[in-house]
Amino acid sequence: MELSFIIVNWNTKALLLQCLDSIRETVVDIGYEIWVVDNASTDGSAEAVQAHDPGVHLLRNEVNLGFAAANNQAFSRMAGRYAILLNSDARLTPGAARILYDYMEGHPDAGMACGQLLNADGSLQRSVANFPSWVTLLGNETLLNLLLPRRYPGKRRVLGHPIEVESGIGACLILRKAAIDQIGGFDEGYFFFFEETDYAKRMWENGWKVMFVPQARIVHEQGKSVGTRADGRMLFYRSRYRYLRKWHPSTHSLLGVLIVARLLANFLLSGAGVLLTAGCVPSVRVKTAVYGKLLLWHLMGCP
């Protein structure tokens, strides 16, 4: 068995079935299996998978264990030499899995790789990420991408060849089973967000390379699996703080202060936008409300 596809699902039934179809339709010349780990969905996802594709290995959790723990369940059972982690809101394009597999086969020093994520209209989506640092927390992401594209690659840099990156976005990742066996599974202290960043850091720390292979293209319905509400952003901040405590133990408190300061600045700027537009732009109103809820959550000690 060469590939083990692992899909963690929570209440995205329609997207999950499309994701499964994309595997069946595009992976035609490599032996593979599919694992779906359902995190206590209430929309009939698990039953739909059983009816739609009985060949799938289905694990049903009674509670939502989060992304890291769910993937670890499949890691311990997979038969493939590689795991391809695929978000339920992602779809493979023809040849994508083959390209990732061939790259890993030809580069035994690579422990992890990601492909080029696309929006539904075919436009490029951010596919790689840098490790959180003073620069990334203080700097503007777009400006860093423009001024230092090699150090901080973004979606505006169109590449025709693979490059080393610090981390890939978790919507689609291929992991070498030998690397998983060496460094272990995901840190289950992360519920959602930053699991793949932490894992990429561990890959590099243990001598494995992390690569971006842009020829492999994956459509990603960004945000559909978690949403963009304030509670989703709270998960993001909670995971970010865990990462900083783990990898920046001596400076994580100061970095946390910088994060809150930037959040306050965003709230004030967004609030000014609401005043200037007399509250007539819904997106600005929503953004301001989310920033306000996040600030209040921080003032309450991030419960």
Backbone torsions as a table, in degrees:
resi	resn	phi	psi	omega
1	MET	NA	126.9	-177.4
2	GLU	-92.5	-47.8	-172.8
3	LEU	-121.4	139.2	170.4
4	SER	-120.6	108.0	175.8
5	PHE	-79.6	133.1	-179.5
6	ILE	-125.5	120.8	-179.2
7	ILE	-122.6	120.5	175.2
8	VAL	-96.0	128.7	-174.0
9	ASN	-125.4	142.1	170.8
10	TRP	-146.7	100.8	173.7
11	ASN	58.5	42.2	174.8
12	THR	-130.1	55.1	-171.2
13	LYS	-54.7	-53.2	-175.3
14	ALA	-62.9	-43.9	179.3
15	LEU	-66.0	-38.0	179.5
16	LEU	-60.9	-43.6	-180.0
17	LEU	-65.6	-36.8	175.7
18	GLN	-64.8	-39.4	178.6
19	CYS	-61.7	-46.3	178.5
20	LEU	-61.4	-42.4	179.1
21	ASP	-61.4	-37.0	-178.6
22	SER	-65.7	-32.6	176.6
23	ILE	-69.2	-50.8	-177.4
24	ARG	-60.9	-34.0	-175.3
25	GLU	-83.8	-25.4	-171.8
26	THR	-111.1	-17.2	-179.7
27	VAL	-103.1	100.4	-170.2
28	VAL	-120.7	-10.1	-174.2
29	ASP	-133.1	22.3	177.3
30	ILE	-135.7	138.2	175.7
31	GLY	-70.8	132.6	-177.2
32	TYR	-151.1	165.2	171.0
33	GLU	-133.0	162.5	179.5
34	ILE	-126.3	129.5	173.0
35	TRP	-114.0	127.2	171.6
36	VAL	-114.0	122.7	176.9
37	VAL	-107.7	110.0	-177.7
38	ASP	-95.4	121.2	-176.0
39	ASN	-92.1	66.7	174.1
40	ALA	59.6	44.5	176.7
41	SER	-64.7	150.2	178.6
42	THR	-115.5	9.5	-177.2
43	ASP	-104.2	13.4	179.2
44	GLY	80.9	17.9	-177.9
45	SER	-58.1	-48.8	-175.0
46	ALA	-62.1	-45.1	179.3
47	GLU	-64.0	-37.7	179.4
48	ALA	-64.7	-39.3	178.6
49	VAL	-63.8	-45.2	-179.8
50	GLN	-60.4	-38.6	-179.4
51	ALA	-77.2	-36.7	-173.8
52	HIS	-80.8	-36.8	-174.7
53	ASP	-148.5	81.2	-176.3
54	PRO	-61.7	-17.1	-179.9
55	GLY	-77.5	-6.0	-179.5
56	VAL	-76.9	138.9	170.7
57	HIS	-80.6	116.3	-174.6
58	LEU	-111.3	124.2	173.3
59	LEU	-110.2	126.0	-177.1
60	ARG	-113.4	116.4	177.9
61	ASN	-93.4	143.0	-179.2
62	GLU	-79.8	-19.6	175.4
63	VAL	-133.6	160.5	178.5
64	ASN	-76.7	107.8	-177.5
65	LEU	-86.4	-8.7	-176.9
66	GLY	91.3	172.5	-174.0
67	PHE	-70.0	-45.4	-174.6
68	ALA	-64.4	-52.6	-177.2
69	ALA	-63.7	-37.6	-180.0
70	ALA	-65.0	-44.1	177.0
71	ASN	-62.8	-38.9	179.4
72	ASN	-61.4	-33.8	177.0
73	GLN	-59.9	-42.1	179.6
74	ALA	-74.5	-35.7	177.9
75	PHE	-55.0	-40.0	-175.6
76	SER	-74.7	-10.7	-177.0
77	ARG	-115.9	-16.0	-172.2
78	MET	-64.0	150.3	179.4
79	ALA	-108.2	-10.8	-174.7
80	GLY	-76.7	159.0	174.4
81	ARG	-78.7	-16.5	176.1
82	TYR	-136.7	146.5	171.2
83	ALA	-106.3	132.6	170.4
84	ILE	-110.8	111.0	177.9
85	LEU	-86.0	125.1	-175.6
86	LEU	-130.9	123.5	175.6
87	ASN	-63.0	150.6	177.9
88	SER	-66.3	-20.3	178.4
89	ASP	-97.6	21.9	178.6
90	ALA	-118.5	153.6	178.9
91	ARG	-137.4	133.1	177.2
92	LEU	-74.0	142.7	169.3
93	THR	-95.5	161.6	-178.3
94	PRO	-54.2	128.7	177.0
95	GLY	87.6	-9.4	-174.5
96	ALA	-60.9	-48.6	-178.8
97	ALA	-64.7	-39.4	179.8
98	ARG	-62.9	-41.8	-179.4
99	ILE	-63.5	-44.8	179.0
100	LEU	-64.0	-43.7	179.6
101	TYR	-62.4	-47.7	-179.0
102	ASP	-62.1	-37.9	179.6
103	TYR	-63.9	-46.4	-178.7
104	MET	-64.2	-37.3	178.4
105	GLU	-63.8	-35.4	-177.8
106	GLY	-88.2	-5.6	-177.1
107	HIS	-136.2	82.0	-175.0
108	PRO	-66.0	-9.5	177.1
109	ASP	-86.8	-6.2	178.7
110	ALA	-87.8	123.7	177.4
111	GLY	-96.8	-19.1	-172.9
112	MET	-156.2	142.9	178.0
113	ALA	-149.7	154.7	177.0
114	CYS	-128.9	161.2	176.6
115	GLY	-108.6	-174.3	179.4
116	GLN	-84.1	118.3	176.7
117	LEU	-83.7	143.2	-178.5
118	LEU	-126.5	146.4	167.9
119	ASN	-73.3	167.9	-177.1
120	ALA	-60.2	-27.2	179.8
121	ASP	-86.2	4.1	178.8
122	GLY	91.5	-5.9	178.2
123	SER	-72.5	155.3	-175.2
124	LEU	-72.7	144.4	177.3
125	GLN	-119.6	152.8	177.7
126	ARG	-60.4	128.2	-173.6
127	SER	-119.6	-17.1	-179.7
128	VAL	-125.3	162.7	-179.1
129	ALA	-142.5	150.4	173.4
130	ASN	-95.1	156.3	175.4
131	PHE	-67.2	139.7	177.4
132	PRO	-57.7	135.0	-178.5
133	SER	-154.3	177.1	175.8
134	TRP	-54.2	-44.0	-175.8
135	VAL	-65.6	-47.0	-176.6
136	THR	-70.7	-29.7	179.9
137	LEU	-77.1	-31.9	-179.0
138	LEU	-93.2	-32.5	-173.9
139	GLY	-84.8	162.3	174.9
140	ASN	-84.9	126.9	-174.6
141	GLU	-58.6	-45.4	-179.4
142	THR	-62.6	-41.4	-179.8
143	LEU	-65.4	-40.9	177.8
144	LEU	-63.0	-40.5	178.3
145	ASN	-61.7	-37.0	-177.6
146	LEU	-77.4	-42.2	-174.7
147	LEU	-80.7	-36.5	-176.2
148	LEU	-130.9	65.8	-173.2
149	PRO	-64.2	-28.5	178.9
150	ARG	-74.3	-37.8	-179.4
151	ARG	-79.9	-35.3	-178.1
152	TYR	-128.3	74.7	-177.1
153	PRO	-67.7	138.2	178.0
154	GLY	-128.0	-175.4	-176.0
155	LYS	-71.5	-15.8	179.8
156	ARG	-77.5	-15.7	179.2
157	ARG	-91.1	104.5	-178.2
158	VAL	-84.2	122.9	-176.4
159	LEU	-116.7	147.1	176.7
160	GLY	-111.6	8.3	-176.9
161	HIS	-148.6	156.2	179.1
162	PRO	-66.6	148.8	175.8
163	ILE	-137.3	157.0	172.5
164	GLU	-74.6	140.1	176.8
165	VAL	-135.9	163.9	177.7
166	GLU	-73.2	-45.1	-178.6
167	SER	-154.0	157.4	175.4
168	GLY	-110.9	156.9	175.7
169	ILE	-72.5	138.5	-169.7
170	GLY	-75.6	3.5	-179.2
171	ALA	-63.6	-30.2	175.1
172	CYS	-154.4	115.4	179.4
173	LEU	-136.3	143.1	170.5
174	ILE	-110.2	131.1	-177.4
175	LEU	-122.1	136.6	176.7
176	ARG	-77.8	129.2	-178.2
177	LYS	-61.4	-35.2	178.4
178	ALA	-62.2	-35.4	177.7
179	ALA	-71.4	-40.3	176.8
180	ILE	-59.7	-44.7	-179.7
181	ASP	-62.9	-33.0	-178.4
182	GLN	-75.2	-47.7	-171.6
183	ILE	-100.3	-7.0	-179.7
184	GLY	89.0	-179.4	-178.4
185	GLY	-82.4	-168.8	178.3
186	PHE	-65.3	152.8	172.6
187	ASP	-72.5	112.7	-175.8
188	GLU	-76.5	0.3	171.6
189	GLY	-70.5	-17.5	173.1
190	TYR	-90.5	128.5	177.6
191	PHE	-88.7	-44.9	177.1
192	PHE	-160.6	140.3	-175.1
193	PHE	83.1	140.9	173.4
194	PHE	71.3	-1.0	176.7
195	GLU	-60.1	-46.2	-176.9
196	GLU	-71.7	-30.0	177.2
197	THR	-66.9	-46.3	177.0
198	ASP	-61.3	-40.4	-177.9
199	TYR	-68.6	-39.4	176.7
200	ALA	-63.5	-38.9	177.0
201	LYS	-60.4	-43.1	178.5
202	ARG	-66.7	-35.3	175.9
203	MET	-58.6	-53.4	-179.4
204	TRP	-60.7	-40.6	-178.8
205	GLU	-63.6	-25.9	-178.3
206	ASN	-104.1	16.8	172.4
207	GLY	88.8	7.3	177.9
208	TRP	-97.9	144.1	176.7
209	LYS	-88.5	152.1	173.9
210	VAL	-117.2	127.9	-170.7
211	MET	-124.3	153.1	171.0
212	PHE	-111.5	121.5	-177.6
213	VAL	-114.9	90.1	-169.8
214	PRO	-68.5	-17.8	179.5
215	GLN	-67.5	-24.7	176.5
216	ALA	-83.6	119.9	-172.3
217	ARG	-117.8	134.1	-175.1
218	ILE	-133.8	126.7	176.2
219	VAL	-79.9	131.3	-176.5
220	HIS	-130.3	116.4	176.0
221	GLU	-79.7	78.3	-167.3
222	GLN	-54.4	127.7	175.0
223	GLY	86.7	-9.4	-176.2
224	LYS	-69.1	-24.5	-176.8
225	SER	-87.8	-11.7	179.7
226	VAL	-134.2	-24.4	-179.6
227	GLY	85.7	178.5	-176.4
228	THR	-125.9	19.2	-179.6
229	ARG	-73.1	170.9	-177.7
230	ALA	-60.6	-36.9	-178.4
231	ASP	-65.9	-34.0	174.7
232	GLY	-65.8	-38.8	178.1
233	ARG	-68.5	-31.5	176.5
234	MET	-63.2	-39.6	175.5
235	LEU	-59.9	-41.0	179.4
236	PHE	-60.7	-49.1	-178.5
237	TYR	-66.3	-38.7	179.7
238	ARG	-62.2	-41.8	178.8
239	SER	-69.3	-38.4	177.8
240	ARG	-61.1	-42.1	179.7
241	TYR	-66.5	-35.1	176.5
242	ARG	-63.1	-44.0	179.1
243	TYR	-59.8	-45.0	-178.0
244	LEU	-65.9	-40.0	177.5
245	ARG	-63.0	-36.4	-175.7
246	LYS	-75.4	-44.1	-172.0
247	TRP	-105.2	-11.9	176.8
248	HIS	-132.7	60.4	-172.3
249	PRO	-61.5	-30.8	-176.2
250	SER	-84.9	-18.1	-175.4
251	THR	-125.4	6.0	-173.4
252	HIS	-63.8	-31.9	-179.8
253	SER	-65.6	-44.6	179.0
254	LEU	-66.2	-39.6	176.9
255	LEU	-62.6	-35.9	176.7
256	GLY	-64.1	-38.8	176.6
257	VAL	-62.1	-41.0	179.0
258	LEU	-63.7	-39.1	179.2
259	ILE	-62.4	-44.8	-179.9
260	VAL	-66.4	-39.4	178.6
261	ALA	-61.7	-41.5	179.0
262	ARG	-68.3	-37.1	177.3
263	LEU	-62.9	-41.3	177.9
264	LEU	-63.0	-43.5	178.7
265	ALA	-60.8	-42.5	178.5
266	ASN	-63.3	-39.5	178.5
267	PHE	-63.2	-44.4	-179.2
268	LEU	-66.0	-43.3	179.4
269	LEU	-64.9	-42.7	179.3
270	SER	-66.6	-39.1	177.3
271	GLY	-62.8	-38.2	176.3
272	ALA	-63.0	-36.5	177.4
273	GLY	-63.8	-37.4	176.8
274	VAL	-62.8	-43.2	-179.9
275	LEU	-65.4	-43.3	-177.2
276	LEU	-67.0	-29.5	-179.6
277	THR	-100.2	8.6	-180.0
278	ALA	55.9	29.8	177.4
279	GLY	70.1	18.5	-175.5
280	CYS	-89.0	-5.0	180.0
281	VAL	-106.6	105.1	-174.6
282	PRO	-56.7	-40.2	-177.2
283	SER	-62.8	-36.5	179.2
284	VAL	-69.9	-39.5	177.7
285	ARG	-62.6	-45.0	-178.8
286	VAL	-63.9	-44.1	-179.4
287	LYS	-60.7	-42.3	179.2
288	THR	-64.0	-40.7	179.3
289	ALA	-64.2	-40.4	179.2
290	VAL	-65.0	-45.3	177.9
291	TYR	-59.5	-41.3	179.7
292	GLY	-62.7	-43.2	178.6
293	LYS	-64.6	-38.1	179.4
294	LEU	-67.2	-39.7	177.5
295	LEU	-63.9	-44.6	178.9
296	LEU	-61.2	-41.0	178.3
297	TRP	-61.6	-40.2	176.9
298	HIS	-65.5	-41.6	-180.0
299	LEU	-63.6	-26.8	179.2
300	MET	-85.6	1.9	178.1
301	GLY	89.2	21.3	178.7
302	CYS	55.4	56.9	-178.2
303	PRO	-66.9	NA	NA
